[in-house]
Amino acid sequence: MRMCVGFERIGGVLDSHPTLVTDCPDLLLSELTISDADCYFSVLDHNRDHLSRFGDYQQEKSATLDWVIDYFTNPPDNNIRYGLRLDRKLVGRVDLNPVAPPRYTIGYWLDRNHTGRGYATIACSAAIEYARTALGATDIFAGVGHGNDDSARVLQRLGFQPIAEFASYRRYHLGVSPV
C-alpha cells in the first residue's frame, strides 16, 4: 500500500468545514476533497474486503480511481466527509449526512490495521460535537449491518441507543443538545 500523507490543511484553511481536533493528539479529522482522491483510493483498495464483509460499502468494494475522482468531483449527496488522519496518514472516514437538519446520520469506517484502538469512537465523538455545536444538530442516527458488533460497540460507547430493527441492519439514535 502506498503511504499517503500530504496533509497540510490543519486549521481548515482550504476546507469548507474546519479540521477537527480530537482527544487523541495524533488523530485529526479533515474534510475529504478531490485532492485526497489518490490517498483515499489507496486506503479503499487496501480495505475492500474489510469494508464490505457485512454487506455495506458495495460501491467502495468495486471502486476504481476514476470512480473516486468522480465521487469527489460530483458528490451524489450533501454529506460532510471527514478523513481520519493518524499522524497525518489517512486511515478512515466519518460522514455527517444532513438528512433533515437538525437531524443527521453518521457513518464511519476505519482501515483494518487501525481497528480496536478507539480511533472510531474518538473520531465520531469529535464529529458529533461539531454537528452539535456548529451545525445545531439535535439528533444523530446511524445504521449498523447485522453482525458488525465492533461498529455497534462504537455507537454504544458514544451513548447511542438501538431504536429499530430492519432486515439487514439496526438503526441507532443519539439525542444531543445544540448550543
MDAnalysis code that builds the backbone (N, CA, C; Angstrom):
import MDAnalysis as mda
import numpy as np

u = mda.Universe.empty(537, n_residues=179, atom_resindex=np.repeat(np.arange(179), 3), trajectory=True)
u.add_TopologyAttr("name", ["N", "CA", "C"] * 179)
u.add_TopologyAttr("resid", np.arange(1, 180))
u.add_TopologyAttr("resname", ["MET", "ARG", "MET", "CYS", "VAL", "GLY", "PHE", "GLU", "ARG", "ILE", "GLY", "GLY", "VAL", "LEU", "ASP", "SER", "HIS", "PRO", "THR", "LEU", "VAL", "THR", "ASP", "CYS", "PRO", "ASP", "LEU", "LEU", "LEU", "SER", "GLU", "LEU", "THR", "ILE", "SER", "ASP", "ALA", "ASP", "CYS", "TYR", "PHE", "SER", "VAL", "LEU", "ASP", "HIS", "ASN", "ARG", "ASP", "HIS", "LEU", "SER", "ARG", "PHE", "GLY", "ASP", "TYR", "GLN", "GLN", "GLU", "LYS", "SER", "ALA", "THR", "LEU", "ASP", "TRP", "VAL", "ILE", "ASP", "TYR", "PHE", "THR", "ASN", "PRO", "PRO", "ASP", "ASN", "ASN", "ILE", "ARG", "TYR", "GLY", "LEU", "ARG", "LEU", "ASP", "ARG", "LYS", "LEU", "VAL", "GLY", "ARG", "VAL", "ASP", "LEU", "ASN", "PRO", "VAL", "ALA", "PRO", "PRO", "ARG", "TYR", "THR", "ILE", "GLY", "TYR", "TRP", "LEU", "ASP", "ARG", "ASN", "HIS", "THR", "GLY", "ARG", "GLY", "TYR", "ALA", "THR", "ILE", "ALA", "CYS", "SER", "ALA", "ALA", "ILE", "GLU", "TYR", "ALA", "ARG", "THR", "ALA", "LEU", "GLY", "ALA", "THR", "ASP", "ILE", "PHE", "ALA", "GLY", "VAL", "GLY", "HIS", "GLY", "ASN", "ASP", "ASP", "SER", "ALA", "ARG", "VAL", "LEU", "GLN", "ARG", "LEU", "GLY", "PHE", "GLN", "PRO", "ILE", "ALA", "GLU", "PHE", "ALA", "SER", "TYR", "ARG", "ARG", "TYR", "HIS", "LEU", "GLY", "VAL", "SER", "PRO", "VAL"])
u.atoms.positions = np.array([
    [0.846, -1.185, 0.000],
    [0.000, 0.000, 0.000],
    [0.880, 1.232, 0.000],
    [0.514, 2.212, -0.798],
    [1.233, 3.485, -0.814],
    [1.046, 4.203, 0.499],
    [2.072, 4.903, 0.904],
    [1.959, 5.760, 2.087],
    [1.519, 7.128, 1.584],
    [0.349, 7.546, 1.981],
    [-0.169, 8.843, 1.569],
    [-0.266, 9.736, 2.784],
    [0.530, 10.765, 2.808],
    [0.435, 11.709, 3.913],
    [-0.095, 13.020, 3.398],
    [0.676, 13.862, 2.857],
    [0.221, 15.077, 2.206],
    [-0.850, 15.876, 2.915],
    [-0.906, 15.840, 4.218],
    [-1.939, 16.574, 4.955],
    [-1.332, 17.843, 5.512],
    [-1.670, 18.953, 4.902],
    [-1.106, 20.235, 5.327],
    [-2.193, 21.264, 5.569],
    [-3.425, 20.819, 5.819],
    [-4.528, 21.757, 5.915],
    [-5.008, 21.942, 7.341],
    [-4.156, 21.784, 8.306],
    [-4.558, 21.963, 9.699],
    [-5.129, 23.364, 9.863],
    [-6.260, 23.441, 10.515],
    [-6.930, 24.721, 10.695],
    [-8.030, 24.949, 9.684],
    [-8.140, 24.066, 8.694],
    [-9.239, 24.146, 7.755],
    [-9.141, 25.296, 6.763],
    [-7.950, 25.810, 6.511],
    [-7.805, 26.972, 5.641],
    [-8.384, 26.713, 4.255],
    [-8.194, 25.527, 3.713],
    [-8.685, 25.227, 2.375],
    [-10.024, 24.494, 2.391],
    [-10.550, 24.209, 3.548],
    [-11.755, 23.405, 3.670],
    [-12.980, 24.269, 3.922],
    [-14.151, 23.746, 3.534],
    [-15.372, 24.454, 3.879],
    [-15.847, 24.069, 5.276],
    [-15.325, 22.990, 5.806],
    [-15.590, 22.597, 7.191],
    [-14.245, 22.515, 7.895],
    [-14.192, 22.922, 9.148],
    [-12.898, 23.009, 9.828],
    [-12.300, 21.639, 10.122],
    [-10.993, 21.616, 10.226],
    [-10.310, 20.434, 10.731],
    [-10.698, 20.274, 12.193],
    [-11.007, 19.055, 12.585],
    [-11.441, 18.782, 13.949],
    [-10.321, 18.119, 14.734],
    [-10.003, 18.699, 15.855],
    [-9.015, 18.141, 16.767],
    [-9.747, 17.153, 17.665],
    [-9.101, 16.052, 17.999],
    [-9.727, 15.030, 18.841],
    [-8.999, 14.921, 20.175],
    [-9.521, 14.063, 21.028],
    [-8.885, 13.799, 22.318],
    [-7.577, 13.031, 22.171],
    [-7.335, 12.471, 21.008],
    [-6.072, 11.783, 20.709],
    [-5.222, 12.766, 19.908],
    [-4.104, 13.236, 20.461],
    [-3.342, 14.301, 19.804],
    [-2.869, 13.974, 18.390],
    [-2.716, 12.696, 18.068],
    [-2.232, 12.318, 16.745],
    [-3.356, 12.056, 15.749],
    [-4.616, 12.177, 16.181],
    [-5.763, 11.892, 15.325],
    [-6.547, 13.166, 15.060],
    [-6.607, 13.561, 13.791],
    [-7.363, 14.734, 13.357],
    [-8.373, 14.311, 12.304],
    [-9.426, 15.089, 12.171],
    [-10.389, 14.892, 11.101],
    [-10.314, 16.103, 10.189],
    [-10.069, 15.865, 8.905],
    [-10.062, 16.959, 7.936],
    [-10.983, 16.585, 6.787],
    [-11.609, 17.605, 6.236],
    [-12.581, 17.359, 5.176],
    [-11.912, 16.678, 3.985],
    [-12.560, 15.621, 3.482],
    [-12.073, 14.933, 2.294],
    [-12.485, 15.721, 1.060],
    [-11.536, 15.935, 0.158],
    [-11.789, 16.673, -1.078],
    [-11.144, 15.937, -2.245],
    [-11.307, 16.476, -3.426],
    [-10.721, 15.882, -4.621],
    [-9.207, 15.727, -4.483],
    [-8.566, 16.582, -3.730],
    [-7.109, 16.463, -3.555],
    [-6.725, 15.205, -2.774],
    [-7.694, 14.564, -2.144],
    [-7.442, 13.331, -1.395],
    [-7.708, 12.074, -2.222],
    [-8.096, 12.221, -3.479],
    [-8.565, 11.079, -4.271],
    [-7.552, 9.940, -4.326],
    [-6.295, 10.221, -4.612],
    [-5.295, 9.149, -4.709],
    [-5.120, 8.410, -3.388],
    [-4.974, 9.160, -2.310],
    [-4.805, 8.533, -0.991],
    [-6.054, 7.774, -0.584],
    [-7.211, 8.372, -0.826],
    [-8.466, 7.720, -0.468],
    [-8.613, 6.404, -1.229],
    [-8.310, 6.426, -2.525],
    [-8.391, 5.198, -3.313],
    [-7.434, 4.142, -2.768],
    [-6.241, 4.542, -2.400],
    [-5.262, 3.604, -1.859],
    [-5.778, 2.924, -0.591],
    [-6.388, 3.710, 0.302],
    [-6.936, 3.138, 1.538],
    [-8.126, 2.232, 1.214],
    [-8.998, 2.665, 0.305],
    [-10.127, 1.817, -0.113],
    [-9.632, 0.501, -0.695],
    [-8.654, 0.596, -1.589],
    [-8.130, -0.582, -2.262],
    [-7.595, -1.595, -1.249],
    [-6.958, -1.101, -0.221],
    [-6.381, -1.940, 0.839],
    [-7.464, -2.561, 1.729],
    [-8.666, -2.012, 1.720],
    [-9.717, -2.411, 2.665],
    [-10.995, -2.930, 2.014],
    [-10.946, -3.317, 0.761],
    [-12.164, -3.729, 0.051],
    [-12.951, -4.813, 0.794],
    [-12.295, -5.887, 1.147],
    [-12.996, -6.981, 1.832],
    [-13.418, -6.577, 3.238],
    [-12.564, -5.855, 3.921],
    [-12.864, -5.391, 5.283],
    [-14.134, -4.533, 5.296],
    [-14.261, -3.614, 4.342],
    [-15.398, -2.693, 4.324],
    [-16.707, -3.356, 3.918],
    [-16.637, -4.392, 3.115],
    [-17.864, -4.964, 2.551],
    [-18.288, -6.271, 3.216],
    [-17.632, -6.688, 4.265],
    [-17.907, -8.005, 4.843],
    [-19.292, -8.128, 5.477],
    [-19.955, -7.020, 5.775],
    [-21.300, -7.083, 6.351],
    [-22.361, -6.617, 5.355],
    [-21.999, -6.535, 4.085],
    [-22.956, -6.199, 3.042],
    [-23.048, -4.731, 2.694],
    [-22.355, -3.881, 3.445],
    [-22.396, -2.454, 3.124],
    [-21.151, -2.068, 2.324],
    [-21.080, -0.831, 1.929],
    [-19.949, -0.291, 1.169],
    [-19.689, -1.068, -0.127],
    [-20.745, -1.486, -0.799],
    [-20.582, -2.248, -2.030],
    [-19.981, -1.410, -3.157],
    [-20.328, -0.131, -3.245],
    [-19.710, 0.710, -4.271],
    [-18.218, 0.850, -4.018],
    [-17.846, 0.992, -2.762],
    [-16.441, 1.123, -2.423],
    [-15.682, -0.170, -2.706],
    [-16.346, -1.301, -2.562],
    [-15.687, -2.585, -2.811],
    [-15.222, -2.687, -4.258],
    [-15.987, -2.144, -5.168],
    [-15.629, -2.237, -6.587],
    [-15.077, -0.924, -7.143],
    [-14.732, 0.005, -6.279],
    [-14.298, 1.341, -6.717],
    [-13.006, 1.298, -7.522],
    [-12.972, 2.170, -8.518],
    [-11.751, 2.435, -9.276],
    [-11.302, 3.850, -8.927],
    [-10.096, 4.192, -9.313],
    [-9.634, 5.558, -9.071],
    [-10.537, 6.552, -9.796],
    [-10.972, 6.225, -11.007],
    [-11.881, 7.124, -11.731],
    [-13.197, 7.313, -10.972],
    [-13.719, 6.240, -10.356],
    [-14.940, 6.348, -9.565],
    [-14.728, 7.298, -8.392],
    [-13.594, 7.164, -7.701],
    [-13.291, 8.028, -6.555],
    [-13.180, 9.482, -7.002],
    [-12.488, 9.728, -8.100],
    [-12.345, 11.097, -8.610],
    [-13.718, 11.672, -8.942],
    [-14.552, 10.889, -9.621],
    [-15.900, 11.359, -9.950],
    [-16.722, 11.601, -8.686],
    [-16.569, 10.730, -7.697],
    [-17.303, 10.859, -6.440],
    [-16.974, 12.179, -5.747],
    [-15.703, 12.533, -5.702],
    [-15.316, 13.784, -5.044],
    [-15.584, 15.010, -5.925],
    [-15.572, 14.837, -7.237],
    [-15.845, 15.948, -8.145],
    [-17.337, 16.268, -8.199],
    [-18.159, 15.224, -8.239],
    [-19.617, 15.370, -8.335],
    [-20.289, 14.528, -7.258],
    [-20.203, 14.934, -6.007],
    [-20.764, 14.106, -4.932],
    [-22.259, 13.869, -5.127],
    [-22.701, 12.626, -4.876],
    [-24.112, 12.291, -5.046],
    [-24.975, 12.690, -3.851],
    [-24.372, 13.346, -2.872],
    [-25.084, 13.673, -1.641],
    [-24.521, 14.974, -1.070],
    [-25.086, 15.399, 0.037],
    [-24.610, 16.611, 0.712],
    [-23.823, 16.296, 1.977],
    [-23.279, 15.091, 2.046],
    [-22.543, 14.683, 3.234],
    [-21.354, 15.597, 3.507],
    [-21.060, 15.743, 4.787],
    [-19.809, 16.356, 5.224],
    [-18.863, 15.185, 5.409],
    [-17.856, 15.103, 4.548],
    [-16.950, 13.961, 4.511],
    [-15.640, 14.309, 5.199],
    [-15.352, 13.619, 6.287],
    [-14.104, 13.827, 7.012],
    [-13.200, 12.614, 6.854],
    [-11.927, 12.882, 6.602],
    [-10.914, 11.842, 6.622],
    [-10.294, 11.775, 8.004],
    [-10.089, 10.576, 8.504],
    [-9.390, 10.386, 9.776],
    [-7.905, 10.337, 9.474],
    [-7.158, 11.230, 10.080],
    [-5.714, 11.325, 9.844],
    [-4.985, 10.974, 11.133],
    [-4.299, 9.863, 11.106],
    [-3.484, 9.444, 12.238],
    [-2.034, 9.713, 11.869],
    [-1.398, 10.576, 12.627],
    [-0.035, 11.012, 12.288],
    [0.029, 11.459, 10.826],
    [-1.011, 12.177, 10.396],
    [-1.137, 12.760, 9.060],
    [-1.439, 11.754, 7.964],
    [-1.553, 10.486, 8.301],
    [-1.855, 9.445, 7.316],
    [-3.359, 9.156, 7.329],
    [-3.973, 9.112, 6.142],
    [-5.396, 8.810, 6.023],
    [-5.654, 7.357, 6.430],
    [-6.503, 7.158, 7.454],
    [-6.778, 5.809, 7.954],
    [-8.271, 5.502, 8.051],
    [-9.125, 6.410, 7.599],
    [-10.556, 6.140, 7.679],
    [-11.388, 7.340, 7.316],
    [-12.664, 7.224, 7.615],
    [-13.614, 8.255, 7.196],
    [-14.777, 8.331, 8.176],
    [-15.267, 9.544, 8.390],
    [-16.505, 9.790, 9.140],
    [-17.330, 10.769, 8.316],
    [-18.588, 10.437, 8.077],
    [-19.500, 11.325, 7.355],
    [-20.626, 11.781, 8.266],
    [-20.994, 13.027, 8.105],
    [-22.232, 13.557, 8.678],
    [-23.154, 13.833, 7.506],
    [-24.307, 13.191, 7.509],
    [-25.265, 13.334, 6.423],
    [-26.441, 14.167, 6.924],
    [-26.639, 15.359, 6.339],
    [-27.743, 16.229, 6.768],
    [-29.075, 15.764, 6.187],
    [-29.593, 14.673, 6.703],
    [-30.827, 14.086, 6.176],
    [-31.977, 15.078, 6.259],
    [-32.190, 15.632, 7.424],
    [-33.250, 16.615, 7.662],
    [-32.825, 17.464, 8.853],
    [-31.877, 18.381, 8.626],
    [-31.362, 19.173, 9.751],
    [-32.501, 19.766, 10.572],
    [-32.402, 19.672, 11.865],
    [-31.217, 19.384, 12.682],
    [-30.967, 17.898, 12.933],
    [-31.521, 17.026, 12.118],
    [-31.278, 15.583, 12.231],
    [-30.219, 15.168, 11.215],
    [-29.233, 14.439, 11.708],
    [-28.125, 13.978, 10.877],
    [-27.950, 12.478, 11.056],
    [-27.339, 11.858, 10.066],
    [-26.855, 10.497, 10.263],
    [-25.335, 10.551, 10.271],
    [-24.736, 9.579, 10.923],
    [-23.283, 9.472, 10.947],
    [-22.913, 8.107, 10.386],
    [-21.887, 8.096, 9.580],
    [-21.340, 6.859, 9.040],
    [-19.833, 6.914, 9.187],
    [-19.214, 5.777, 9.325],
    [-17.770, 5.768, 9.565],
    [-17.185, 4.422, 9.182],
    [-15.914, 4.444, 8.852],
    [-15.145, 3.216, 8.687],
    [-13.685, 3.524, 8.969],
    [-12.967, 2.475, 9.280],
    [-11.568, 2.596, 9.672],
    [-10.756, 1.526, 8.958],
    [-9.562, 1.883, 8.540],
    [-8.627, 0.932, 7.948],
    [-8.493, -0.281, 8.873],
    [-8.477, -1.458, 8.278],
    [-8.453, -2.696, 9.076],
    [-7.254, -2.784, 10.004],
    [-6.154, -2.121, 9.666],
    [-4.960, -2.162, 10.513],
    [-5.029, -1.195, 11.690],
    [-6.105, -0.429, 11.793],
    [-6.218, 0.571, 12.859],
    [-7.452, 0.381, 13.729],
    [-8.109, -0.766, 13.592],
    [-9.291, -1.029, 14.410],
    [-8.879, -1.494, 15.804],
    [-9.821, -1.423, 16.725],
    [-9.591, -1.939, 18.065],
    [-8.767, -1.045, 18.976],
    [-8.554, 0.195, 18.575],
    [-7.737, 1.113, 19.376],
    [-8.514, 2.346, 19.839],
    [-9.806, 2.380, 19.542],
    [-10.632, 3.501, 19.973],
    [-10.685, 4.666, 19.006],
    [-10.017, 4.572, 17.866],
    [-9.980, 5.698, 16.928],
    [-11.359, 6.038, 16.374],
    [-12.161, 5.033, 16.049],
    [-13.502, 5.310, 15.511],
    [-14.351, 6.034, 16.551],
    [-14.278, 5.601, 17.797],
    [-15.046, 6.251, 18.862],
    [-14.599, 7.696, 19.045],
    [-13.298, 7.912, 19.078],
    [-12.752, 9.262, 19.263],
    [-13.146, 10.163, 18.094],
    [-13.011, 9.652, 16.869],
    [-13.333, 10.449, 15.684],
    [-14.823, 10.768, 15.618],
    [-15.665, 9.782, 15.878],
    [-17.111, 10.027, 15.852],
    [-17.514, 11.014, 16.936],
    [-16.882, 10.937, 18.084],
    [-17.175, 11.886, 19.157],
    [-16.889, 13.318, 18.704],
    [-15.765, 13.523, 18.029],
    [-15.422, 14.860, 17.528],
    [-16.421, 15.317, 16.469],
    [-16.815, 14.417, 15.572],
    [-17.782, 14.775, 14.532],
    [-19.149, 15.105, 15.135],
    [-19.559, 14.351, 16.136],
    [-20.840, 14.617, 16.801],
    [-20.797, 15.964, 17.514],
    [-19.696, 16.260, 18.163],
    [-19.566, 17.556, 18.845],
    [-19.627, 18.703, 17.830],
    [-19.003, 18.522, 16.674],
    [-19.076, 19.529, 15.612],
    [-20.526, 19.688, 15.138],
    [-21.212, 18.568, 14.926],
    [-22.612, 18.633, 14.488],
    [-23.464, 19.372, 15.518],
    [-23.206, 19.114, 16.775],
    [-23.977, 19.736, 17.858],
    [-23.686, 21.229, 17.963],
    [-22.411, 21.597, 17.993],
    [-22.051, 22.988, 18.273],
    [-22.076, 23.888, 17.044],
    [-21.671, 23.381, 15.900],
    [-21.584, 24.228, 14.707],
    [-22.785, 24.092, 13.781],
    [-23.394, 22.914, 13.764],
    [-24.498, 22.674, 12.835],
    [-25.861, 22.683, 13.515],
    [-25.876, 22.758, 14.840],
    [-27.139, 22.791, 15.569],
    [-27.885, 21.477, 15.596],
    [-27.172, 20.372, 15.457],
    [-27.815, 19.057, 15.444],
    [-28.542, 18.783, 16.757],
    [-29.696, 18.146, 16.635],
    [-30.453, 17.709, 17.813],
    [-30.537, 16.192, 17.892],
    [-30.398, 15.543, 16.754],
    [-30.492, 14.086, 16.692],
    [-29.459, 13.554, 15.714],
    [-28.797, 12.473, 16.113],
    [-27.851, 11.785, 15.237],
    [-28.321, 10.338, 15.142],
    [-28.419, 9.838, 13.923],
    [-28.830, 8.460, 13.679],
    [-27.679, 7.709, 13.021],
    [-27.687, 6.397, 13.152],
    [-26.691, 5.552, 12.497],
    [-27.323, 4.201, 12.219],
    [-26.837, 3.543, 11.197],
    [-27.267, 2.186, 10.889],
    [-26.065, 1.264, 10.911],
    [-26.242, 0.088, 11.493],
    [-25.153, -0.887, 11.570],
    [-25.649, -2.220, 11.035],
    [-24.925, -2.756, 10.054],
    [-25.278, -4.051, 9.491],
    [-25.223, -5.147, 10.538],
    [-26.158, -6.096, 10.425],
    [-26.177, -7.221, 11.365],
    [-24.835, -7.945, 11.319],
    [-24.310, -8.241, 12.479],
    [-23.030, -8.928, 12.585],
    [-21.854, -8.007, 12.813],
    [-22.038, -6.721, 12.578],
    [-20.943, -5.768, 12.759],
    [-20.927, -5.291, 14.218],
    [-20.560, -6.201, 15.084],
    [-20.593, -5.932, 16.520],
    [-19.613, -4.844, 16.941],
    [-18.468, -4.759, 16.264],
    [-17.496, -3.714, 16.615],
    [-18.087, -2.328, 16.396],
    [-18.769, -2.148, 15.274],
    [-19.380, -0.855, 14.988],
    [-20.506, -0.547, 15.973],
    [-21.270, -1.559, 16.329],
    [-22.342, -1.359, 17.314],
    [-21.758, -0.930, 18.660],
    [-20.614, -1.496, 19.029],
    [-19.977, -1.098, 20.296],
    [-19.486, 0.346, 20.250],
    [-19.012, 0.793, 19.089],
    [-18.618, 2.202, 18.950],
    [-19.813, 3.087, 19.288],
    [-20.953, 2.791, 18.689],
    [-22.149, 3.600, 18.934],
    [-22.587, 3.535, 20.389],
    [-22.527, 2.371, 20.979],
    [-22.922, 2.237, 22.383],
    [-22.004, 3.051, 23.288],
    [-20.690, 3.049, 23.008],
    [-19.757, 3.861, 23.805],
    [-20.066, 5.347, 23.671],
    [-20.617, 5.738, 22.537],
    [-20.960, 7.143, 22.304],
    [-22.325, 7.518, 22.884],
    [-23.054, 6.541, 23.400],
    [-24.350, 6.819, 24.011],
    [-25.555, 6.561, 23.121],
    [-25.343, 6.038, 21.916],
    [-26.460, 5.718, 21.022],
    [-27.284, 4.573, 21.607],
    [-28.573, 4.599, 21.281],
    [-29.492, 3.539, 21.685],
    [-30.113, 2.925, 20.431],
    [-30.274, 1.591, 20.394],
    [-30.962, 0.979, 19.251],
    [-32.439, 1.370, 19.269],
    [-32.967, 1.722, 18.095],
    [-34.371, 2.157, 18.041],
    [-35.206, 1.397, 17.023],
    [-34.569, 0.716, 16.077],
    [-35.347, -0.009, 15.061],
    [-34.503, -1.134, 14.477],
    [-35.198, -2.185, 14.085],
    [-34.558, -3.363, 13.510],
    [-35.084, -3.548, 12.093],
    [-34.173, -3.724, 11.143],
    [-34.543, -3.946, 9.751],
    [-33.919, -5.257, 9.282],
    [-34.253, -5.673, 8.082],
    [-33.783, -6.963, 7.576],
    [-32.259, -7.070, 7.571],
    [-31.575, -5.999, 7.202],
    [-30.122, -6.089, 7.069],
    [-29.338, -5.237, 8.063],
    [-30.026, -4.409, 8.837],
    [-29.302, -3.544, 9.775],
    [-30.178, -3.116, 10.945],
    [-29.512, -2.548, 11.936],
    [-30.175, -1.983, 13.115],
    [-29.925, -0.476, 13.109],
    [-30.979, 0.291, 13.416],
    [-30.853, 1.750, 13.473],
    [-30.639, 2.170, 14.926],
    [-29.746, 3.161, 15.086],
    [-29.420, 3.712, 16.399],
    [-29.719, 5.204, 16.414],
    [-29.922, 5.748, 17.621],
    [-30.221, 7.170, 17.786],
    [-29.456, 7.727, 18.977],
    [-29.017, 8.975, 18.815],
    [-28.408, 9.733, 19.902],
    [-29.040, 11.112, 19.902],
    [-29.667, 11.484, 20.996],
    [-30.190, 12.838, 21.147],
    [-29.087, 13.735, 21.685],
    [-28.907, 14.885, 21.057],
    [-27.890, 15.838, 21.508],
    [-28.550, 17.194, 21.700],
    [-27.960, 18.000, 22.531],
    [-28.481, 19.348, 22.776],
    [-27.636, 20.348, 22.014],
    [-28.224, 21.054, 21.053],
    [-27.440, 22.044, 20.316],
    [-27.039, 23.195, 21.227],
    [-26.018, 23.894, 20.812],
    [-25.530, 25.043, 21.585],
    [-26.397, 26.243, 21.302],
])
